Amino acid sequence: MTLVGTPIVPIMGDTITTVYKYELDDLGTVRARLGWLSSPNLLWYGTAGLAYGQTKLSTSVQCPLALPPCFSESTTATYTTHTSVGWTAGAGVEWKLTPVWSVKAEYLYAELGNSQHNTIVYTYGPFTSSMTSTVHREQDNIVRFAVNYKIF
């Protein structure tokens, strides 16, 4: 994730603090798995497919010495939610412990695209400053460990 912006121009002597918060709330995948049995109980596999997720991006600015103070304007803090669709690929290994129990370790790389941004605006006197936060590329690296129980 890369955040790019045009800075807000401070009032002389003011300290400006900009706060970014980016969250991946939900992540789901629909994948195929292709593997090789190196022994009757050990499966090495590759996996790839569709990834989707819901992300949140919030941006706010604090400039306490400015007149008016940044927090007094509703446009100096913003929050957006976005659902993204992309792709995922990875690899893993699964070991069959018993006929119904197995354990696995898996690595996944997921990329959800780059279409989220928001803008904050601050007006002081006859001037207006703005800053846009943009997520250029949402990438996630996931390592998972699992214990599986076979029902059927």
Secondary structure, 3 states (H helix, E strand, C coil): CCCCCCCCCCCCCCCCEEEEEEEEEEEEEEEEEEEEEEECCEEEEEEEEEEEEEEEEEEEEECCCCCCCHHHCHHHEEEEEEEEEEEEEEEEEEEECCCCEEEEEEEEEEEEECCEEEEEEEEECCEEEEEEEEECCEEEEEEEEEEEECCC
